[in-house]
């Protein structure tokens, strides 16, 4: 019980430290919720809005979480704290954003029935959650710069969304079609598993390397 209380206090401290930046994931959740509840969007368009607008901002949360490590002179003072609470914070953030995702999906008329027919949709979206979290964490630990990490994540996501994942010669993690039984979709899921694992390993190596 004491450990849980201490963990929540740390979360509150991290949120206060970020000030206005900490509200950005909440803003995008509210924006996504507003958009998917509008009647002019069809079922598949609403699901695409959720996975292309809401989910990528998980990376922003991870970047914000690791930002204090690379403030002037803070790394050696904070690294042991981040190592100790990494698992707790990962579970906390994953639970928080899965809850937000569930609210969004339940707000889309017909989405629950579609997911019952194609549960691979949820698998894809959960992988995006973990992938973006690991991408954000890995980039800021590797680049040691909040600005560079945020710029790379934002540029990649914008290009993928604008081109609907059909232009740049790099792994495309979004799915903008309505044919959820397509074998190519299954291959994309396998690629996401591989990329998520690689970024997880990279993050753990950078976080727990000897200082």
C-alpha positions in Angstrom: 0.0 0.0 0.0 2.8 2.4 0.9 4.6 1.5 -2.4 1.4 2.4 -4.4 1.0 5.6 -2.5 4.6 6.6 -3.2 4.2 5.7 -6.9 1.1 7.9 -7.2 3.0 10.8 -5.5 5.8 10.4 -8.1 3.3 10.5 -10.9 1.7 13.7 -9.5 5.2 15.2 -9.3 6.0 14.3 -12.9 2.8 15.8 -14.1 3.4 19.0 -12.2 6.9 19.2 -13.5 5.7 19.2 -17.1 3.1 21.9 -16.5 1.2 22.7 -19.7 3.0 20.1 -21.7 1.5 17.4 -19.5 -2.0 18.3 -20.7 -1.3 17.5 -24.4 -2.3 13.8 -24.2 -5.5 14.8 -22.4 -6.2 17.4 -25.1 -5.8 14.8 -27.8 -8.0 12.4 -26.0 -10.8 15.0 -25.8 -10.3 16.0 -29.4 -10.4 12.4 -30.6 -13.5 11.8 -28.4 -15.2 14.8 -30.0 -14.4 13.7 -33.5 -15.5 10.1 -33.2 -18.8 11.0 -31.7 -19.7 13.2 -34.8 -22.2 11.5 -37.0 -20.5 12.5 -40.3 -17.7 10.0 -39.6 -18.4 6.3 -40.6 -17.3 3.4 -38.4 -14.0 2.6 -40.1 -13.1 6.3 -40.4 -13.7 6.8 -36.6 -11.5 3.8 -35.8 -8.8 5.2 -38.0 -9.0 8.5 -36.2 -8.5 6.7 -32.9 -5.4 4.9 -34.0 -3.9 7.7 -36.0 -4.7 10.7 -33.7 -5.0 9.4 -30.1 -2.5 6.5 -29.9 0.6 8.3 -31.2 0.5 10.7 -28.3 1.5 7.9 -26.0 5.0 8.6 -27.3 4.7 12.2 -26.2 3.9 11.0 -22.7 7.0 8.8 -22.7 9.2 11.6 -24.0 7.8 13.9 -21.3 8.4 11.3 -18.6 12.1 10.9 -19.5 12.7 14.6 -20.3 14.0 15.5 -16.8 16.9 13.0 -17.2 18.5 15.3 -19.7 18.0 18.6 -18.0 21.3 20.2 -17.1 23.1 18.1 -14.5 20.1 15.9 -13.7 21.1 12.5 -15.3 23.3 11.1 -12.6 21.0 12.3 -9.9 17.8 10.9 -11.4 18.9 7.8 -13.3 18.5 5.5 -10.2 15.0 6.8 -9.6 14.0 6.0 -13.2 15.4 2.5 -13.0 13.6 1.8 -9.8 10.2 3.0 -11.0 10.4 2.1 -14.7 8.2 -1.0 -14.3 5.5 0.7 -12.2 5.3 3.7 -14.5 5.1 1.6 -17.6 2.1 -0.3 -16.1 0.5 2.9 -14.8 0.7 4.6 -18.2 -0.3 1.6 -20.2 -3.4 1.1 -17.9 -4.2 4.8 -18.2 -4.1 4.9 -22.0 -5.8 1.6 -22.4 -8.7 3.0 -20.3 -8.8 6.1 -22.6 -8.7 3.8 -25.7 -11.6 1.7 -24.3 -13.7 4.8 -23.7 -13.1 6.0 -27.3 -13.9 2.6 -28.8 -17.1 2.3 -26.8 -18.1 5.7 -28.0 -18.1 4.6 -31.6 -21.4 3.1 -32.7 -20.7 -0.4 -34.1 -17.0 -0.6 -33.1 -17.5 -3.2 -30.4 -19.3 -5.5 -32.8 -16.6 -5.0 -35.4 -13.9 -5.8 -32.9 -15.8 -9.0 -31.9 -15.6 -10.0 -35.6 -12.0 -8.9 -36.0 -10.2 -9.0 -32.6 -6.9 -8.4 -34.6 -7.9 -4.7 -34.5 -7.4 -4.5 -30.7 -4.1 -6.5 -31.0 -2.9 -3.9 -33.5 -3.9 -0.9 -31.4 -2.4 -2.4 -28.2 0.9 -2.9 -30.1 0.8 0.7 -31.2 0.4 1.8 -27.6 3.4 -0.1 -26.5 5.4 0.7 -29.6 4.9 4.4 -29.4 5.7 4.4 -25.7 9.0 2.5 -26.4 9.8 4.7 -29.4 9.4 7.8 -27.3 11.5 6.4 -24.4 14.1 5.0 -26.7 14.6 8.1 -28.8 15.0 10.5 -25.8 17.4 8.1 -24.1 19.4 7.7 -27.3 19.3 11.3 -28.6 19.4 12.9 -25.1 17.2 15.7 -26.5 13.6 16.3 -25.9 13.3 18.5 -29.0 14.9 16.0 -31.4 12.9 13.1 -30.1 9.6 14.9 -30.2 10.4 16.3 -33.7 11.2 12.8 -35.1 8.0 11.2 -33.6 5.8 14.0 -34.9 7.4 14.1 -38.4 7.1 10.3 -38.8 3.5 10.3 -37.6 2.4 13.2 -39.8 3.9 11.7 -42.9 2.3 8.3 -42.2 -1.1 9.9 -41.6 -1.1 12.3 -44.5 0.2 9.7 -47.0 -1.9 6.9 -45.4 1.2 4.8 -45.0 1.9 4.4 -48.7 4.8 6.8 -49.5 8.0 6.7 -47.6 10.2 3.5 -47.8 10.1 2.7 -44.1 8.0 0.3 -41.9 4.3 1.4 -42.0 2.6 0.8 -38.7 -0.8 2.2 -39.4 -3.6 0.5 -41.3 -6.0 2.7 -43.3 -8.0 0.0 -45.1 -11.4 -1.6 -44.1 -10.4 -5.2 -45.0 -9.3 -6.4 -41.5 -9.1 -10.0 -42.7 -6.4 -9.2 -45.3 -3.3 -11.4 -44.8 -1.2 -8.2 -45.3 -2.7 -6.9 -42.0 -1.5 -10.0 -40.2 2.0 -9.4 -41.6 1.9 -5.8 -40.3 1.0 -7.1 -36.8 4.1 -9.4 -36.9 6.3 -6.5 -38.0 4.9 -4.4 -35.1 5.8 -7.2 -32.6 9.4 -7.2 -33.9 9.8 -3.4 -33.9 8.2 -3.2 -30.4 10.6 -5.8 -29.0 13.7 -4.1 -30.6 12.7 -0.7 -29.1 12.0 -2.3 -25.7 15.5 -3.8 -25.7 17.1 -0.5 -26.8 15.2 1.4 -24.0 16.2 -1.1 -21.3 19.9 -1.1 -22.5 20.1 2.7 -22.4 18.2 2.9 -19.1 20.1 0.2 -17.2 23.6 0.6 -18.6 26.3 1.2 -16.0 27.0 4.8 -15.3 
